[in-house]
């Protein structure tokens, strides 16, 4: 007998993004892991330069511009996991400040043995800056 949970059947797509190219964010290599849980039928790799119009298949070496749609999930819930090279980025201050906020409980707090807080982030909002970028230098000066 097997227990069915939302994570008992899932699909993953891993894309390695090289941001150190002309027009890139200069944040090094980024592993983007797209996870489709039980209610997702598939993850379609469909990059679109403008909103979700005219999506095309992703090919090795293709330039993907930041903030543009990269994938379609059909249908249901999912999550994306980004793994950055050490020392290449600096997370935004609100994310750092909120992650261990005292007196706040989340579904993750029990497992980690301390408060661990999720921060709502709007679609296409920045979560980090490349180390050495003007935004990071400005944030460091103002800290």
TISE-427385 format. One record per residue: x, y, z of N, C-alpha, C in turn. Coordinates in nm, 3 decimals, always signed. Layout:
BEGIN
((X, Y, Z), (X, Y, Z), (X, Y, Z))
...
//
This chain:
BEGIN
((+0.085, -0.118, +0.000), (+0.000, +0.000, +0.000), (+0.089, +0.124, +0.000))
((+0.056, +0.221, -0.082), (+0.134, +0.345, -0.091), (+0.044, +0.463, -0.058))
((+0.100, +0.557, +0.013), (+0.026, +0.678, +0.047), (+0.044, +0.780, -0.065))
((-0.066, +0.834, -0.112), (-0.060, +0.939, -0.216), (-0.060, +1.075, -0.148))
((+0.040, +1.152, -0.174), (+0.049, +1.288, -0.122), (+0.066, +1.382, -0.240))
((+0.052, +1.513, -0.218), (+0.072, +1.605, -0.330), (+0.210, +1.594, -0.394))
((+0.308, +1.536, -0.321), (+0.443, +1.527, -0.375), (+0.480, +1.385, -0.417))
((+0.383, +1.291, -0.412), (+0.416, +1.153, -0.445), (+0.440, +1.133, -0.594))
((+0.381, +1.214, -0.676), (+0.407, +1.211, -0.820), (+0.436, +1.353, -0.863))
((+0.551, +1.375, -0.914), (+0.581, +1.509, -0.963), (+0.676, +1.500, -1.080))
((+0.685, +1.610, -1.149), (+0.776, +1.620, -1.263), (+0.869, +1.737, -1.238))
((+0.990, +1.726, -1.288), (+1.087, +1.834, -1.274), (+1.151, +1.862, -1.409))
((+1.174, +1.988, -1.434), (+1.251, +2.030, -1.550), (+1.363, +2.117, -1.496))
((+1.487, +2.085, -1.532), (+1.602, +2.163, -1.486), (+1.662, +2.236, -1.606))
((+1.678, +2.368, -1.591), (+1.741, +2.450, -1.694), (+1.858, +2.522, -1.630))
((+1.974, +2.517, -1.692), (+2.090, +2.593, -1.645), (+2.097, +2.720, -1.727))
((+2.086, +2.834, -1.659), (+2.088, +2.965, -1.724), (+2.224, +3.030, -1.703))
((+2.289, +3.072, -1.810), (+2.415, +3.145, -1.802), (+2.382, +3.293, -1.817))
((+2.391, +3.368, -1.708), (+2.355, +3.510, -1.712), (+2.473, +3.600, -1.743))
((+2.593, +3.542, -1.756), (+2.713, +3.620, -1.785), (+2.736, +3.632, -1.936))
((+2.633, +3.676, -2.007), (+2.639, +3.695, -2.152), (+2.598, +3.839, -2.183))
((+2.625, +3.885, -2.304), (+2.582, +4.020, -2.343), (+2.432, +4.033, -2.318))
((+2.393, +4.137, -2.246), (+2.253, +4.160, -2.214), (+2.204, +4.080, -2.095))
((+2.291, +3.998, -2.035), (+2.252, +3.915, -1.921), (+2.259, +3.992, -1.790))
((+2.210, +3.930, -1.684), (+2.205, +3.994, -1.552), (+2.338, +3.990, -1.479))
((+2.437, +3.916, -1.530), (+2.571, +3.905, -1.468), (+2.564, +3.845, -1.328))
((+2.479, +3.743, -1.313), (+2.463, +3.676, -1.184), (+2.517, +3.534, -1.188))
((+2.601, +3.503, -1.286), (+2.661, +3.370, -1.296), (+2.564, +3.267, -1.350))
((+2.596, +3.141, -1.323), (+2.508, +3.031, -1.364), (+2.396, +3.016, -1.262))
((+2.276, +2.993, -1.311), (+2.160, +2.974, -1.225), (+2.092, +2.844, -1.268))
((+2.068, +2.756, -1.172), (+1.988, +2.636, -1.199), (+1.843, +2.669, -1.166))
((+1.756, +2.655, -1.264), (+1.613, +2.677, -1.244), (+1.545, +2.541, -1.248))
((+1.489, +2.499, -1.134), (+1.421, +2.371, -1.126), (+1.272, +2.399, -1.115))
((+1.199, +2.358, -1.217), (+1.054, +2.376, -1.218), (+0.992, +2.245, -1.173))
((+0.911, +2.250, -1.067), (+0.852, +2.131, -1.009), (+0.701, +2.136, -1.029))
((+0.649, +2.033, -1.092), (+0.505, +2.020, -1.112), (+0.457, +1.909, -1.019))
((+0.367, +1.944, -0.927), (+0.317, +1.847, -0.831), (+0.205, +1.763, -0.893))
((+0.136, +1.689, -0.810), (+0.039, +1.590, -0.852), (-0.064, +1.642, -0.952))
((-0.111, +1.763, -0.937), (-0.219, +1.814, -1.020), (-0.172, +1.878, -1.151))
((-0.044, +1.870, -1.181), (+0.009, +1.927, -1.305), (+0.022, +1.817, -1.409))
((-0.029, +1.843, -1.527), (-0.017, +1.746, -1.634), (+0.119, +1.749, -1.700))
((+0.175, +1.869, -1.717), (+0.305, +1.880, -1.782), (+0.362, +2.020, -1.765))
((+0.492, +2.031, -1.788), (+0.560, +2.159, -1.794), (+0.605, +2.174, -1.938))
((+0.558, +2.278, -2.004), (+0.592, +2.301, -2.144), (+0.699, +2.410, -2.150))
((+0.815, +2.381, -2.206), (+0.921, +2.480, -2.223), (+0.884, +2.566, -2.343))
((+0.831, +2.684, -2.316), (+0.778, +2.769, -2.422), (+0.813, +2.915, -2.394))
((+0.930, +2.958, -2.438), (+0.977, +3.096, -2.417), (+0.901, +3.190, -2.509))
((+0.869, +3.306, -2.454), (+0.802, +3.408, -2.535), (+0.866, +3.543, -2.506))
((+0.902, +3.614, -2.609), (+0.964, +3.745, -2.594), (+0.866, +3.853, -2.551))
((+0.738, +3.830, -2.569), (+0.636, +3.930, -2.536), (+0.516, +3.860, -2.473))
((+0.496, +3.883, -2.346), (+0.387, +3.821, -2.270), (+0.384, +3.671, -2.296))
((+0.270, +3.617, -2.333), (+0.262, +3.474, -2.366), (+0.228, +3.455, -2.513))
((+0.261, +3.555, -2.594), (+0.232, +3.550, -2.736), (+0.347, +3.483, -2.811))
((+0.315, +3.404, -2.909), (+0.412, +3.337, -2.997), (+0.521, +3.261, -2.921))
((+0.484, +3.170, -2.830), (+0.587, +3.094, -2.759), (+0.664, +3.003, -2.854))
((+0.792, +2.982, -2.824), (+0.874, +2.893, -2.906), (+0.954, +2.799, -2.816))
((+0.994, +2.688, -2.871), (+1.071, +2.589, -2.795), (+1.206, +2.647, -2.755))
((+1.255, +2.609, -2.638), (+1.385, +2.655, -2.590), (+1.493, +2.564, -2.645))
((+1.596, +2.624, -2.700), (+1.709, +2.551, -2.758), (+1.837, +2.585, -2.682))
((+1.932, +2.492, -2.671), (+2.061, +2.524, -2.607), (+2.126, +2.645, -2.674))
((+2.180, +2.734, -2.593), (+2.248, +2.853, -2.644), (+2.155, +2.970, -2.674))
((+2.025, +2.950, -2.658), (+1.927, +3.054, -2.688), (+1.932, +3.162, -2.580))
((+1.925, +3.290, -2.619), (+1.922, +3.400, -2.523), (+1.781, +3.416, -2.469))
((+1.766, +3.400, -2.337), (+1.638, +3.421, -2.271), (+1.646, +3.552, -2.195))
((+1.561, +3.646, -2.227), (+1.564, +3.776, -2.161), (+1.490, +3.768, -2.028))
((+1.547, +3.832, -1.925), (+1.487, +3.826, -1.793), (+1.347, +3.888, -1.795))
((+1.259, +3.830, -1.713), (+1.123, +3.878, -1.701), (+1.027, +3.827, -1.807))
((+1.077, +3.746, -1.899), (+0.991, +3.693, -2.005), (+0.945, +3.552, -1.967))
((+0.826, +3.511, -2.011), (+0.778, +3.376, -1.979), (+0.870, +3.269, -2.038))
((+0.901, +3.167, -1.957), (+0.988, +3.059, -1.999), (+0.915, +2.926, -2.009))
((+0.810, +2.908, -1.931), (+0.742, +2.779, -1.925), (+0.593, +2.798, -1.904))
((+0.518, +2.697, -1.942), (+0.375, +2.691, -1.915), (+0.348, +2.567, -1.832))
((+0.269, +2.582, -1.726), (+0.229, +2.469, -1.644), (+0.084, +2.437, -1.678))
((+0.052, +2.311, -1.699), (-0.084, +2.273, -1.734), (-0.133, +2.164, -1.643))
((-0.248, +2.178, -1.583), (-0.298, +2.287, -1.500), (-0.259, +2.263, -1.356))
((-0.294, +2.348, -1.261), (-0.276, +2.324, -1.118), (-0.167, +2.406, -1.053))
((-0.107, +2.349, -0.948), (-0.008, +2.422, -0.869), (+0.132, +2.370, -0.897))
((+0.229, +2.452, -0.863), (+0.368, +2.418, -0.893), (+0.459, +2.509, -0.812))
((+0.589, +2.487, -0.827), (+0.686, +2.577, -0.766), (+0.812, +2.580, -0.851))
((+0.885, +2.688, -0.841), (+1.015, +2.700, -0.907), (+1.120, +2.716, -0.799))
((+1.232, +2.648, -0.816), (+1.345, +2.658, -0.724), (+1.463, +2.713, -0.804))
((+1.525, +2.819, -0.753), (+1.643, +2.877, -0.818), (+1.764, +2.852, -0.731))
((+1.870, +2.801, -0.791), (+1.995, +2.778, -0.718), (+2.102, +2.863, -0.785))
((+2.163, +2.952, -0.704), (+2.262, +3.047, -0.755), (+2.402, +3.003, -0.716))
((+2.500, +3.043, -0.794), (+2.640, +3.019, -0.759), (+2.674, +3.099, -0.634))
((+2.754, +3.041, -0.543), (+2.792, +3.113, -0.422), (+2.860, +3.246, -0.454))
((+2.820, +3.351, -0.382), (+2.883, +3.481, -0.394), (+2.845, +3.563, -0.516))
((+2.755, +3.513, -0.600), (+2.720, +3.585, -0.723), (+2.603, +3.681, -0.708))
((+2.518, +3.659, -0.607), (+2.402, +3.747, -0.590), (+2.389, +3.791, -0.445))
((+2.308, +3.893, -0.426), (+2.271, +3.939, -0.292), (+2.119, +3.950, -0.292))
((+2.054, +3.871, -0.205), (+1.908, +3.876, -0.197), (+1.861, +4.011, -0.148))
((+1.745, +4.052, -0.190), (+1.687, +4.179, -0.150), (+1.667, +4.182, +0.001))
((+1.682, +4.301, +0.057), (+1.679, +4.318, +0.203), (+1.548, +4.272, +0.266))
((+1.433, +4.294, +0.201), (+1.306, +4.252, +0.261), (+1.299, +4.100, +0.277))
((+1.355, +4.027, +0.183), (+1.355, +3.881, +0.194), (+1.446, +3.836, +0.308))
((+1.561, +3.898, +0.320), (+1.655, +3.864, +0.428), (+1.595, +3.900, +0.563))
((+1.536, +4.017, +0.572), (+1.478, +4.066, +0.697), (+1.360, +3.979, +0.742))
((+1.277, +3.936, +0.650), (+1.155, +3.863, +0.685), (+1.177, +3.715, +0.715))
((+1.283, +3.655, +0.667), (+1.293, +3.509, +0.672), (+1.295, +3.450, +0.812))
((+1.350, +3.519, +0.910), (+1.353, +3.468, +1.047), (+1.280, +3.561, +1.144))
((+1.175, +3.627, +1.098), (+1.101, +3.722, +1.182), (+1.052, +3.653, +1.310))
((+1.083, +3.712, +1.424), (+1.044, +3.655, +1.554), (+0.892, +3.662, +1.570))
((+0.837, +3.561, +1.637), (+0.694, +3.562, +1.667), (+0.605, +3.523, +1.551))
((+0.662, +3.480, +1.442), (+0.583, +3.441, +1.326), (+0.601, +3.291, +1.304))
((+0.493, +3.223, +1.276), (+0.498, +3.080, +1.250), (+0.455, +3.052, +1.107))
((+0.515, +2.955, +1.046), (+0.473, +2.910, +0.914), (+0.476, +2.758, +0.914))
((+0.431, +2.698, +0.807), (+0.433, +2.551, +0.799), (+0.575, +2.496, +0.800))
((+0.674, +2.581, +0.776), (+0.813, +2.537, +0.774), (+0.881, +2.550, +0.910))
((+0.824, +2.630, +1.000), (+0.889, +2.659, +1.129), (+0.917, +2.533, +1.210))
((+0.820, +2.443, +1.218), (+0.836, +2.322, +1.298), (+0.952, +2.236, +1.246))
((+0.959, +2.217, +1.117), (+1.063, +2.133, +1.057), (+1.203, +2.188, +1.075))
((+1.216, +2.321, +1.076), (+1.348, +2.383, +1.089), (+1.380, +2.423, +1.232))
((+1.281, +2.412, +1.322), (+1.304, +2.441, +1.462), (+1.319, +2.588, +1.496))
((+1.281, +2.676, +1.406), (+1.283, +2.820, +1.432), (+1.190, +2.885, +1.331))
((+1.150, +3.010, +1.359), (+1.062, +3.076, +1.263), (+1.126, +3.083, +1.125))
((+1.050, +3.047, +1.026), (+1.094, +3.058, +0.887), (+0.975, +3.109, +0.809))
((+0.987, +3.228, +0.756), (+0.873, +3.299, +0.701), (+0.883, +3.310, +0.550))
((+0.770, +3.289, +0.484), (+0.761, +3.312, +0.340), (+0.727, +3.458, +0.317))
((+0.780, +3.517, +0.213), (+0.748, +3.654, +0.175), (+0.679, +3.650, +0.040))
((+0.560, +3.710, +0.032), (+0.493, +3.718, -0.097), (+0.575, +3.805, -0.191))
((+0.599, +3.757, -0.310), (+0.674, +3.830, -0.411), (+0.589, +3.836, -0.537))
((+0.563, +3.955, -0.585), (+0.483, +3.972, -0.706), (+0.559, +3.918, -0.827))
((+0.484, +3.869, -0.924), (+0.544, +3.818, -1.048), (+0.634, +3.925, -1.109))
((+0.751, +3.885, -1.153), (+0.852, +3.969, -1.217), (+0.914, +4.073, -1.124))
((+0.895, +4.058, -0.993), (+0.962, +4.145, -0.897), (+1.103, +4.095, -0.875))
((+1.199, +4.185, -0.857), (+1.336, +4.139, -0.831), (+1.345, +4.074, -0.693))
((+1.423, +3.966, -0.684), (+1.447, +3.900, -0.556), (+1.591, +3.916, -0.512))
((+1.677, +3.957, -0.605), (+1.820, +3.969, -0.574), (+1.886, +4.058, -0.677))
((+2.008, +4.098, -0.646), (+2.090, +4.173, -0.740), (+2.221, +4.098, -0.758))
((+2.278, +4.108, -0.876), (+2.410, +4.050, -0.899), (+2.510, +4.126, -0.814))
((+2.600, +4.055, -0.750), (+2.702, +4.124, -0.669), (+2.785, +4.211, -0.761))
((+2.808, +4.335, -0.719), (+2.885, +4.427, -0.801), (+2.799, +4.512, -0.892))
((+2.665, +4.484, -0.898), (+2.578, +4.568, -0.981), (+2.554, +4.700, -0.909))
((+2.508, +4.799, -0.981), (+2.485, +4.930, -0.921), (+2.378, +4.924, -0.814))
((+2.275, +4.838, -0.831), (+2.169, +4.827, -0.730), (+2.225, +4.770, -0.601))
((+2.314, +4.670, -0.609), (+2.374, +4.612, -0.490), (+2.467, +4.712, -0.422))
((+2.546, +4.785, -0.500), (+2.637, +4.883, -0.441), (+2.559, +4.991, -0.369))
((+2.448, +5.035, -0.428), (+2.365, +5.136, -0.364), (+2.304, +5.085, -0.235))
((+2.258, +4.959, -0.236), (+2.198, +4.900, -0.117), (+2.303, +4.887, -0.008))
((+2.425, +4.850, -0.044), (+2.532, +4.835, +0.056), (+2.568, +4.970, +0.117))
((+2.570, +5.076, +0.035), (+2.603, +5.208, +0.088), (+2.496, +5.258, +0.183))
((+2.368, +5.224, +0.154), (+2.258, +5.274, +0.234), (+2.233, +5.189, +0.358))
((+2.296, +5.072, +0.368), (+2.270, +4.982, +0.481), (+2.337, +5.031, +0.607))
//
